[in-house]
């Protein structure tokens, strides 16, 4: 499983990097709706998601009641890319040093007595991948609303193929 995770992490990093790289420096405070995150908050979350792999492999739980989340402060595309690369590299190091049997150990996400999930560490890692894909797609919608051409992830995008031109 560890080799499978490493391969998938490398594959998803390519698409994530492409999406983060096209954020205009002057749009970090933009949000499509008052209930939506800003591009800054969303891109920071995406850049930090590989760190959940590290968290799963180095801890047995995350208790929001005891751990205050202080996101990294980013103000430019270069900073968000650097944060992503740092998070990615640390997660790879921990995966390379992990033992397969660790993946069967339980990992819990909670806030005090409220347990949100308690799953094997392998499922926590899979969830981190799913979150990366989900939020990357969300960022793609944000950027599309700003008329920024979107790069393809699993093949060429409509922008790259010249499809759906304005009428």
C-alpha positions as CSV (number, residue, x, y, z in Angstrom):
1,X,0.0,0.0,0.0
2,X,2.8,2.4,0.8
3,X,4.2,2.2,-2.8
4,X,0.6,2.7,-4.2
5,X,0.2,5.8,-2.0
6,X,3.6,7.2,-3.1
7,X,2.6,6.7,-6.7
8,X,-0.8,8.3,-6.3
9,X,0.7,11.2,-4.3
10,X,3.1,11.9,-7.1
11,X,0.3,11.8,-9.7
12,X,-2.0,14.1,-7.8
13,X,0.8,16.5,-7.0
14,X,1.2,17.2,-10.7
15,X,-2.4,18.3,-11.2
16,X,-2.5,20.1,-7.8
17,X,0.7,22.0,-8.6
18,X,-0.7,23.1,-12.0
19,X,-3.9,24.4,-10.4
20,X,-2.1,26.3,-7.6
21,X,0.3,27.8,-10.1
22,X,-2.4,29.7,-11.9
23,X,-3.8,31.6,-9.0
24,X,-3.3,35.3,-9.6
25,X,-1.5,37.1,-6.8
26,X,-4.2,39.7,-6.7
27,X,-7.1,37.2,-6.2
28,X,-6.2,35.6,-2.9
29,X,-9.0,37.5,-1.1
30,X,-11.7,36.7,-3.7
31,X,-14.6,34.4,-2.9
32,X,-17.5,33.5,-5.2
33,X,-20.1,33.7,-2.3
34,X,-20.1,34.9,1.3
35,X,-20.4,31.3,2.5
36,X,-17.4,30.2,0.3
37,X,-13.8,30.2,1.4
38,X,-11.5,32.8,-0.1
39,X,-9.0,31.6,-2.6
40,X,-6.4,32.2,0.1
41,X,-8.1,29.9,2.6
42,X,-8.9,27.2,-0.1
43,X,-5.5,27.2,-1.6
44,X,-3.8,27.1,1.8
45,X,-6.0,24.1,2.7
46,X,-5.1,22.3,-0.6
47,X,-1.4,23.1,0.0
48,X,-1.5,21.7,3.5
49,X,-3.5,18.5,2.7
50,X,-0.4,16.3,2.1
51,X,0.5,17.0,5.8
52,X,-2.6,14.9,6.8
53,X,-0.6,11.9,5.5
54,X,2.2,12.9,7.9
55,X,-0.3,13.5,10.7
56,X,-1.8,10.0,10.1
57,X,1.6,8.3,10.2
58,X,3.0,10.2,13.2
59,X,-0.1,10.5,15.5
60,X,-3.1,8.5,16.6
61,X,-5.5,11.3,16.5
62,X,-6.3,15.0,16.0
63,X,-8.4,16.7,18.6
64,X,-9.5,20.1,17.4
65,X,-10.4,21.0,21.0
66,X,-6.8,20.8,22.0
67,X,-5.1,21.9,18.8
68,X,-5.7,25.4,17.4
69,X,-5.4,25.5,13.7
70,X,-3.2,28.4,12.5
71,X,-2.9,28.2,8.8
72,X,0.2,29.4,7.1
73,X,-0.1,33.0,5.9
74,X,0.3,33.2,2.2
75,X,0.0,36.3,0.0
76,X,1.3,35.1,-3.4
77,X,1.3,32.2,-5.7
78,X,4.9,31.5,-5.1
79,X,4.2,31.2,-1.4
80,X,1.3,28.8,-1.9
81,X,3.5,26.6,-4.2
82,X,6.3,26.6,-1.6
83,X,3.9,25.6,1.1
84,X,2.6,22.7,-1.1
85,X,6.1,21.5,-1.9
86,X,7.1,21.5,1.8
87,X,3.9,19.6,2.8
88,X,4.4,17.2,-0.1
89,X,8.0,16.5,0.7
90,X,7.3,15.9,4.4
91,X,4.5,13.5,3.5
92,X,6.7,11.5,1.1
93,X,9.5,11.2,3.7
94,X,7.0,9.8,6.3
95,X,5.5,7.4,3.7
96,X,9.0,6.2,2.7
97,X,9.8,5.5,6.4
98,X,6.4,4.0,7.3
99,X,5.8,0.3,7.9
100,X,2.9,-1.5,6.2
101,X,1.5,-2.6,9.6
102,X,1.1,1.1,10.6
103,X,-1.6,1.5,8.0
104,X,-3.9,-0.9,10.0
105,X,-3.6,1.2,13.2
106,X,-6.6,3.4,14.0
107,X,-6.6,7.1,13.7
108,X,-9.3,9.4,15.2
109,X,-10.5,12.8,14.3
110,X,-12.4,14.5,17.1
111,X,-13.3,17.7,18.9
112,X,-13.2,16.8,22.6
113,X,-15.8,14.0,23.2
114,X,-17.3,14.4,19.7
115,X,-15.7,11.9,17.4
116,X,-16.0,12.7,13.7
117,X,-14.2,9.6,12.5
118,X,-12.1,6.7,13.7
119,X,-10.6,4.8,10.8
120,X,-7.5,2.8,9.9
121,X,-4.6,5.1,9.0
122,X,-4.7,3.8,5.5
123,X,-8.3,5.2,5.2
124,X,-7.1,8.5,6.6
125,X,-4.5,8.7,3.9
126,X,-7.0,7.8,1.2
127,X,-9.3,10.5,2.6
128,X,-6.5,13.1,2.4
129,X,-6.1,12.2,-1.3
130,X,-9.9,12.5,-1.8
131,X,-9.9,15.9,-0.1
132,X,-7.0,17.1,-2.3
133,X,-8.9,16.2,-5.5
134,X,-12.2,17.6,-4.2
135,X,-10.8,21.0,-3.1
136,X,-8.6,21.2,-6.2
137,X,-11.8,20.9,-8.3
138,X,-13.4,23.5,-6.1
139,X,-10.5,25.8,-6.8
140,X,-11.0,25.1,-10.5
141,X,-14.6,26.4,-10.3
142,X,-13.4,29.5,-8.4
143,X,-10.8,30.2,-11.1
144,X,-13.2,29.4,-13.9
145,X,-15.6,32.1,-12.5
146,X,-12.6,34.5,-12.8
147,X,-12.2,33.6,-16.4
148,X,-8.9,31.9,-15.8
149,X,-8.2,29.0,-18.2
150,X,-8.0,25.8,-16.3
151,X,-5.3,23.2,-16.9
152,X,-6.3,19.6,-17.4
153,X,-5.8,17.1,-14.6
154,X,-6.5,13.6,-16.1
155,X,-6.3,14.7,-19.7
156,X,-6.6,18.0,-21.5
157,X,-9.2,20.6,-20.2
158,X,-11.7,22.3,-22.4
159,X,-9.5,25.4,-22.3
160,X,-6.5,23.4,-23.6
161,X,-8.5,21.8,-26.4
162,X,-10.1,25.1,-27.4
163,X,-13.6,23.8,-26.7
164,X,-16.6,25.9,-25.6
165,X,-15.5,29.2,-27.1
166,X,-17.6,32.2,-26.4
167,X,-20.5,32.7,-28.8
